[in-house]
């Protein structure tokens, strides 16, 4: 276990660093992207890359600190559970947001390259 | 000279009380509604001054923006959209005299009570050394002596319930009054009966499936927050609000017709009344026990005090329950959860039904 601790620490710090990078990228995307749906993509980067990954990293760091005793397993377990729920629920949230915004026509789809959903609706395969 | 200086707050208090009384009278008899709103704002200003003098700065911080700024603004907008003058020919002279008399009597009684409290404590205004009080609270909260502590390791809950119980009680009742107001406005409305159909109503299957997975966990977390209110930060109100998330998820993800399978408004009102009765019981149970066995006890008492030697047990079989705190948290959880459930259900009544009822009332 002692040998594994430095490895866990390094992996944890790397994951936290990836999270910080993703947060910055998501912030830039939020400011620069043209419409709602692409900005939602930036928000998803923030939720998964910027929250899920660093929480896993924090759990690994907590596991590697032996001074905490048994408490470190509680910390790491809570972190892993939170991360898994975030991984499941953040995409669901952005999916529902995008669907509601698309069908209620609340968001303007202006710079549009391709809209497969519109073609499906026209062909009658998907109900609004 | 120094006597005169120490009299200043009393004089300011008396003048403010008198001026706010006059402003209330003017606001009631004024026929021009805009002027009436301004008079009521003047009255609120004097009340804010009184609150400041009585050393409740937290109330002042809320009172000034809401009662002096927000409320008159909303009222003025409402008056501009409707009619500027009262159409009932003003208030009759006898009514206005009765109003003036009752307000004066109320002010005199309040002033008498202040003077009486002065005779008891030799000071109307609380001690300026508020930090001493805070130090005393914090020192006795975690000092495991039943005569001084409330036997709860969570300092905020212990202080809020055991030292500021009345404050908590009135804060709680403000929210319940708001819900009663919503129920009174929507008394003729009811959620229309319609069969819930899985394939047509609600959002996509992804949302429904993940909501089904997450919902039991939200309820478990809410109950755990409420029942651990005397051990960890949180409590009945926070747990109830967390639990109310499930109701809003049911309404938004599935449908209000699906939500009414689990939450009927009448049953929610019944459960909320049970919760309110539990709150009242937890506030008065020690006083009731003291009355029955003939010993001195206080309302909002939890653990025994030096002059009132009865109190609820702080543990059952080695599990800490902190006397009335567990009962209070459980009842508050039930009442808040059901209150928010009622609000969400009322807010989700379709607009056509509301319009139908309103038109029926008008015609």
Interface residues (C-beta under 8 A of the other chain):
Chain A: X85 X88 X89 X92 X95 X96 X99 X100
Chain B: X203 X204 X206 X207 X210 X213 X214 X253
